[in-house]
Amino acid sequence: MSKEDGGIKNKLPKFGKKDEHKTEREKLDDRREQILAQGRKFKYPMQFAKHRLVIITIVIAVVALILSGVLGWYALYKSQSTSDILYRLTTVLPISVAKIDGENVRYSDYLLIYRSSVTPIEQQNGTLSIEGKDEETVKNAYKRVALDKAENYTYAQKLARQLDVNVTDSMIDESFDNHRKVGGADRNKESFLKVLKDNFNLTEAEYRRMLYLSLVEVEVAKKIDTAATKKAESALEKLKQNGGDFKAVSEELGIEMESTGGLVDVMNIDGGRASKAYEMTPGQISDIFVSLSGDAYYIVRLNDKSDAKVNYDSLKIPFTEFDNRLKNVREENRIEEYIEIPTSDNEAEELLDTSVE
């Protein structure tokens, strides 16, 4: 017998006098239990090790989660990073950048507006800096404008729920097609999406989100501004009665009138008036329509057109009620912002107007 066999034998349970009166089956059961008891000495330490491993894993995961949250909070609210990774994170998580009249302003909406504003400038100039102003100053100006817009859109969404105003997918589709065809250039969807990606770094879903936000604001502005609606309807009726005398209607109703005085490019940045006029025949007066910026009603008469140019007169009836309500919200300090932008609204507007010039 080997030394190892002898060791095992010595460890096997032995029977004493108290076992003499047990049956062979009872003795066999006792021996089995004693052998199993010896094995448990090796089994339980392994169970303890597994249990400890699970606890350590959970602790590490919790610490990593907390650390990620702290780093994410610092990146968003302190350093105000606008990186693609953090932007994607805000589209998934319900993270707020501000609160207006009790409504949380989505951080993703703020970043979407900001990134789409600065991308074309960065791609064209390679930098955001302008003469006399460093890049950080210009970035803060765009951040200020983007945050204001995000707050305005959020407030509009709150009013939309209260007023039962809805923006449907079909409305977004129609707006998408109108933007695709702006200036008379009937681009197909693929080429239009390429323009959005190359010039604004926007996907179709992101662009549709921006259209949704602007449409909500427009529909709310129309809903609450009954005075503007009545004035626009009155102006159109008077134009039909007086043979299209825009100047007379402008003076009678106190409405702003504008004439191009000559042919202008159909791509003219004028809220969509040139594009609308291009679809008409000379002498024709349009129905009431909303500017592309959503800030007013327009009525247009085409005087002349040639190739991709138009000559038109127009009346503008601005929306004022929504802006007045927003002004009250701001004056009453019903806005809480979670990031600090060292640029006021006036400073941002002045700086960006200078950069456009």
C-alpha positions in Angstrom: 0.0 0.0 0.0 1.3 3.4 -0.9 1.8 6.3 1.4 -1.1 8.1 -0.2 -3.4 5.1 0.2 -2.4 4.9 3.8 -3.2 8.6 4.3 -6.7 8.2 2.7 -7.4 5.1 4.8 -6.5 6.9 8.0 -9.0 9.6 7.1 -11.9 7.2 6.6 -14.3 6.9 9.5 -13.9 4.1 12.0 -16.7 2.2 13.9 -16.7 1.9 17.6 -18.6 -0.2 20.1 -21.7 2.1 19.9 -22.1 1.0 16.3 -22.1 -2.8 17.1 -25.9 -2.9 17.3 -26.5 -1.0 14.0 -27.5 -2.8 10.9 -25.1 -2.9 8.0 -27.4 -0.4 6.1 -27.3 2.1 9.0 -23.5 1.7 9.3 -23.3 2.4 5.5 -25.4 5.6 5.9 -23.3 6.8 8.7 -20.1 6.3 6.8 -21.5 8.1 3.7 -22.5 11.1 5.9 -19.1 11.2 7.5 -17.4 11.1 4.1 -19.6 13.9 2.9 -18.8 16.0 6.0 -15.1 15.6 5.2 -15.8 16.9 1.7 -17.7 19.9 2.9 -14.6 21.3 4.4 -13.3 21.8 0.8 -16.7 22.8 -0.7 -17.6 25.7 1.6 -14.4 27.7 1.2 -15.1 27.6 -2.6 -18.6 28.9 -2.1 -17.3 31.7 0.1 -14.8 32.6 -2.6 -17.5 32.8 -5.2 -19.7 34.9 -2.9 -16.9 37.3 -2.3 -16.1 37.6 -6.0 -19.7 38.6 -6.7 -19.6 41.3 -4.0 -16.4 42.7 -5.4 -17.7 42.7 -8.9 -20.9 44.6 -7.8 -18.8 47.1 -5.9 -16.5 47.7 -8.9 -19.5 48.2 -11.2 -21.2 50.7 -8.8 -17.9 52.6 -8.4 -17.4 52.7 -12.2 -21.0 53.9 -12.7 -20.6 56.6 -10.1 -17.3 57.7 -11.6 -18.8 57.8 -15.1 -21.7 59.9 -13.8 -19.4 62.3 -12.2 -17.2 62.6 -15.3 -20.3 63.0 -17.5 -21.7 65.7 -15.2 -18.4 67.6 -15.3 -18.1 67.3 -19.1 -21.7 68.5 -19.7 -22.3 71.1 -16.9 -18.8 72.4 -16.2 -16.6 72.1 -19.2 -19.7 72.2 -21.5 -18.3 69.7 -24.0 -20.2 69.5 -27.3 -18.5 66.3 -28.5 -20.3 63.8 -30.6 -20.1 61.1 -27.9 -21.7 63.3 -25.2 -24.3 64.5 -27.7 -25.3 60.9 -28.5 -25.5 60.3 -24.7 -27.9 63.1 -24.3 -30.2 61.7 -27.0 -30.5 58.5 -25.0 -30.7 59.8 -21.4 -33.2 62.3 -20.2 -30.6 65.0 -19.3 -31.8 68.6 -18.9 -29.8 71.7 -19.6 -32.4 74.1 -18.2 -35.9 74.5 -16.9 -38.5 77.0 -18.3 -41.8 77.6 -16.5 -41.5 74.1 -14.9 -40.6 72.3 -18.1 -37.2 70.5 -18.5 -35.2 71.7 -21.5 -33.6 68.7 -23.2 -29.8 68.9 -23.4 -29.9 67.1 -26.7 -32.1 69.8 -28.3 -29.7 72.5 -27.1 -26.7 70.6 -28.6 -28.6 69.8 -31.8 -29.3 73.5 -32.4 -25.7 74.6 -31.4 -23.9 71.9 -33.5 -26.0 72.6 -36.6 -25.3 76.3 -36.3 -21.5 76.2 -35.9 -20.8 73.2 -38.3 -21.2 75.1 -41.6 -19.0 78.0 -40.3 -16.3 75.7 -39.0 -16.3 73.8 -42.3 -16.1 76.9 -44.4 -13.6 78.9 -42.3 -11.8 76.1 -40.4 -12.5 78.1 -37.2 -15.2 80.0 -35.4 -13.1 83.0 -34.6 -13.9 86.3 -36.3 -12.0 89.5 -36.6 -11.4 90.9 -33.1 -13.1 88.0 -31.3 -11.5 84.7 -30.3 -13.0 81.4 -30.9 -14.2 80.9 -27.3 -16.1 84.1 -27.4 -17.9 83.2 -30.6 -18.7 79.8 -29.3 -20.3 81.3 -26.3 -22.4 83.5 -28.5 -23.7 80.6 -30.5 -24.3 78.6 -27.2 -26.4 81.5 -25.9 -28.5 81.6 -29.0 -28.9 77.8 -29.1 -29.9 77.7 -25.4 -32.5 80.5 -25.9 -34.0 78.7 -28.9 -34.1 75.4 -27.0 -35.9 77.1 -24.1 -38.4 78.8 -26.5 -39.1 75.4 -28.2 -39.7 73.8 -24.8 -42.1 76.5 -23.7 -43.9 76.2 -27.0 -44.3 72.4 -26.4 -45.8 73.1 -22.9 -48.3 75.5 -24.5 -49.1 73.0 -27.2 -50.1 70.4 -24.7 -52.3 72.9 -22.9 -53.9 74.1 -26.1 -54.2 70.6 -27.6 -52.0 71.7 -30.6 -50.5 68.7 -32.4 -47.8 68.4 -35.0 -48.3 65.3 -37.1 -45.8 63.3 -39.1 -47.6 64.4 -42.3 -46.9 68.1 -41.3 -43.3 67.3 -40.8 -43.2 65.4 -44.2 -44.7 68.4 -45.9 -42.2 70.8 -44.3 -39.3 68.5 -45.2 -40.4 68.5 -48.8 -40.8 72.3 -48.9 -37.3 72.7 -47.5 -36.0 70.2 -50.0 -37.5 72.2 -52.9 -36.6 75.7 -51.6 -35.4 78.1 -54.2 -37.0 76.1 -57.0 -34.3 73.4 -56.8 -36.2 70.1 -56.7 -33.5 67.9 -55.1 -34.3 64.3 -54.6 -34.3 63.1 -51.0 -30.9 61.4 -51.2 -29.1 64.5 -52.5 -30.9 66.7 -49.9 -29.8 64.4 -47.1 -26.3 64.6 -48.4 -26.4 68.4 -48.2 -27.7 68.2 -44.6 -24.9 65.8 -43.7 -22.1 67.6 -45.5 -23.0 71.1 -44.5 -24.7 70.8 -41.2 -23.7 67.3 -39.9 -27.4 66.4 -39.6 -29.1 63.1 -40.1 -32.6 62.8 -41.4 -33.9 62.1 -37.9 -32.1 65.1 -36.4 -33.5 67.4 -39.2 -37.0 66.1 -38.6 -36.6 66.8 -34.9 -35.6 70.4 -35.7 -38.6 70.7 -38.1 -40.9 69.3 -35.4 -39.7 71.9 -32.8 -40.1 74.8 -35.2 -43.5 73.6 -36.3 -44.7 73.3 -32.7 -43.7 76.9 -32.1 -45.4 78.1 -35.3 -48.6 76.3 -34.6 -48.7 77.6 -31.0 -47.9 81.2 -32.2 -50.8 80.9 -34.7 -53.2 79.5 -32.2 -52.6 82.2 -29.5 -52.1 85.2 -31.8 -55.7 85.8 -32.9 -55.0 89.4 -33.5 -52.4 88.6 -36.2 -54.7 86.1 -37.8 -57.6 88.6 -38.0 -55.3 91.3 -39.4 -53.9 88.9 -42.1 -57.3 87.8 -43.1 -58.5 91.4 -43.2 -55.5 92.4 -45.3 -56.1 89.6 -47.9 -59.8 90.5 -48.2 -59.0 94.2 -48.8 -56.4 93.3 -51.4 -59.1 91.4 -53.3 -61.4 94.3 -53.1 -59.0 97.1 -54.1 -57.3 95.2 -57.0 -54.2 94.4 -55.1 -53.1 97.8 -53.8 -50.5 96.7 -51.3 -49.5 100.2 -50.3 -53.1 101.3 -49.5 -53.7 98.2 -47.3 -50.4 98.7 -45.6 -51.2 102.3 -44.6 -54.8 101.5 -43.6 -54.0 98.5 -41.3 -50.5 99.6 -40.2 -48.9 96.6 -41.8 -45.2 96.5 -42.9 -44.9 96.4 -46.7 -41.7 95.6 -48.7 -41.0 95.7 -52.4 -37.9 94.3 -54.0 -37.8 97.1 -56.5 -36.4 94.8 -59.1 -35.5 91.2 -59.7 -33.9 89.2 -56.9 -32.6 85.7 -56.8 -35.2 83.1 -56.0 -32.8 81.8 -53.3 -33.0 85.2 -51.6 -33.0 84.9 -47.8 -36.4 86.5 -47.1 -38.4 84.0 -45.1 -39.6 82.1 -48.2 -41.3 85.0 -50.1 -39.1 84.7 -53.2 -39.7 81.0 -53.4 -43.5 81.6 -53.0 -43.5 84.3 -55.7 -41.6 82.1 -58.1 -44.4 79.6 -58.1 -46.9 82.3 -59.2 -47.8 84.2 -62.4 -47.3 88.0 -62.7 -50.0 89.9 -61.0 -51.1 87.0 -58.9 -51.6 87.4 -55.1 -50.8 84.6 -52.8 -52.8 83.2 -49.9 -51.7 83.9 -46.4 -48.6 81.8 -45.5 -46.2 81.6 -42.6 -42.6 82.7 -43.0 -39.9 79.9 -42.9 -38.7 81.3 -39.6 -42.2 81.0 -38.2 -42.3 84.6 -36.9 -45.0 86.1 -39.2 -47.7 85.8 -41.8 -46.9 86.9 -45.3 -48.9 87.9 -48.3 -47.0 88.2 -51.6 -47.8 89.6 -55.1 -45.5 88.6 -58.0 -44.7 91.6 -60.3 -42.3 89.9 -62.6 -39.9 87.0 -62.9 -37.1 85.8 -65.2 -35.2 82.6 -65.0 -34.4 82.1 -61.3 -35.2 85.7 -60.3 -38.4 87.4 -59.1 -39.8 90.9 -58.4 -42.5 91.0 -55.7 -44.4 93.1 -53.2 -45.2 91.7 -49.7 -47.1 92.4 -46.5 -45.8 91.1 -43.2 -48.0 90.5 -40.2 -45.7 89.4 -37.3 -46.7 87.1 -34.4 -46.3 89.0 -31.1 -48.3 87.1 -28.5 -45.9 84.2 -28.2 -42.9 86.5 -27.9 -44.8 88.6 -25.2 -45.5 85.5 -23.2 -41.8 84.4 -23.4 -40.8 87.9 -22.4 -42.9 87.7 -19.3 -41.5 84.3 -18.4 -38.0 85.7 -18.6 -38.7 88.9 -16.7 -40.4 86.9 -13.9 -37.3 84.6 -13.7 -39.2 81.5 -14.5 -36.1 80.0 -16.2 -33.4 78.1 -14.4 -30.2 77.3 -16.4 -27.8 74.5 -15.4 -24.9 75.8 -17.4 -23.2 79.2 -17.3 -22.7 81.0 -20.5 -20.8 84.2 -20.1 -22.6 86.0 -22.9 -25.9 87.9 -22.7 -28.6 87.8 -25.3 -27.7 91.3 -26.6 -24.0 90.5 -26.7 -24.6 87.3 -28.6 -27.0 89.0 -31.1 -24.6 91.9 -31.7 -21.6 89.6 -32.2 -23.3 87.2 -34.6 -24.8 90.1 -36.6 -21.2 91.4 -36.9 -20.0 88.0 -38.1 -22.7 87.8 -40.8 -21.7 91.2 -42.1 
